[in-house]
Amino acid sequence: MQASASMPSGSVVHSDYVSSVEALAVLAVKPQTLYSYVSRGMIRRICVDGKTSLYNRKDISRLKARSTARSGHGAVAGGALQWGEPVLVTGITEITENGPRYREYLALDLARKGYSYESVAEYLWTTEGINPSIQWCSDGSIFRIAPQVAALTGAYPSIHLRQLLTEIVLLLCIEHSQHHRESQIEPSLTPARALIQALCIAFGFVGPRRRFVAPGENESIASYILRAFGVDANRSQIGVLNAVLVLLVDHEFSPATFAARIAASSGVDLHSCIGAALHVHFGSALGLRCDRVEQALQAASSAHGQAGRSSLINVCPVGFSHPLYADGDPRANEILKLALSLTEHAAVSREALQTLRRIDNHQGAVSLDAALVVLCRALGLNGPVAGGLLAVSRSAGWIAHVIEQYKQDFMIRPRGKFTSTGMAADQSAA
C-alpha cells in the first residue's frame, strides 16, 4: 500500500506538511520508526522535487496524542477520536481499502450493479436483504411544508442550500409532530422516506426556476433531484447520479454521523438527529469544502485565476487522499469515471478536472469534494450544490445510525483527560 505521492517541481509546499526533522522531533522517534509509520499508512507523505519528503502534520499530531496518553485505556482513548482506534460498535458500514462496505456488500459493487439508492437505504435501515424493486410513494407532509419553504426562499433569495436543508428538516419535524404520536424509538420507515424526499425539494428552490417541484409518484430520488433542479435528464444521467448517491450513503463515523448518534443516544426524535447531523456536515472542514472547490474553479476561469489557485491550495487541496485511503479515495475515483462516462458533457468534466489539477499543480489522487464538483458540472447541477448532494445522500446513512443507536440504548458520553496548566498553583504561590 502506497502512503506517499510525488509532487512536481515548482509546486507549492502545503502548510499541512512538515519536514522529516520536525516530524522526528514531535514524535521523538528514530527515522526507521517514521518510515514504518509511512509504510503502514499511518502518516501520509509527499515528495517535493523527487527527493525531499514532507509528512502530514495532522497524522503526526494524531500519533503524538496516542503516544502521550496514559497507559491502559488512556493510550487507546488518546487517539481514538482522531482517526484512531474504533470506539463504537456498528453493523452498518466497514471501511475497507476498496471503500465502504455496507453490511455485506461493497458500496462500489452496489453502485456498479445498478442498485437503487432507495433499496440500499432500506437495506441499512432494516437489516433485511436488498429489495431492488423498492419504490417510495410521495408523502403528504412534503406538500404541506412546501408553502413555508417557498415563503422562506422568497424572503431570503440568497439563502444557502445548507440553511435551506436544515430549515426543511425543522419544518418537517413540526409537521410530523402535529400528525403523529408514535414513539421516537425505532421509527417507522414512512417518516424516514419522507425526510429524504423533503430534503430533495431544496434543489428546486436553488435551481434556475426557484420554485417547488413536487415529487412524482414512485419517482426515484436521483430522478427527482435532477428534475427539481431543472435538468431534463435522460436515463444515463439518472443512472449516474443514482450510483453516486449509493456510493455516498454512509462512511462509518464521520463527524456528522457521530453527531446524529450522540443526539439519538440522548433520546431525541429522528428529525432532530438529522438536523444535528446537517449542522455538523456543513462545517468548514466538511460539506463546505465542496463550495471552496467550486469557488476556486470559478476564480481560475476568470482573469483572477491566481486567486483560485491560492484559495484551493490553502483551504482544500485536491491532490491528497482521504486519511483512511493511502492510495486515494475509491469513491472519488469511481465518481470521476461516472462523470466522464456522460458523453454529452464529457468535455465539461475533463475541463473542470484539468483546471483543478492545474490549480493544485498535482497529478495524484483527487479528493471526494473535487470529484463531486466535477460530477455536478457534468450533470448540469451548477452552483454550490455538491455539498448538499452529499448531505442528501448521507441522510440515509444518518438515519441508519440513529436507528442502530436507539436499539443499542446507551448514552454516548466520553470522559475528558484533564491536564493542568499550572496557573492555579502559580496563583496560590503568589
Buried (B, 14 or more C-beta within 10 A) or exposed (E): EEBBBEBEEEBBBBEBBBBBEBBBEBBEBEEEEBBEBBBEBBBBBBBBEEEEBBBBBBBBBBBBBBEBBEEEEEBBBBBBBBBBEEEBEBEBBEBBEEBBBBBEBBBBBBBBEEBBBBBBBBBBBEEEEBBEEBEBEBBEBBBBBBEBBBEBBEEEEEBBBBBBBBBBBBBBBEBBEEEBEEEBEEBEBBBBBBBBBBBBBBBBBBBEEEBBBBBEEEBBBBBBBBBBBBBEBEEEBBBBBBBBBBBBBBBBBBEBBBBBBBBBBBEBBBBBBBBBBBBBBBEEEBBBBBBBBBBBBBBBEEEEBEBBBBBBBBBBBBBBBBBBBBBBBBBBBBBBEBBBBBEEBEEBBBBBBEBBBBBBBBEBBBBBBBBBBBBBBBBBBBBBBBBBBBBBBBBBBBBBBBBBBBEBEEEBEEEEEEEEEEEEEEEEEE
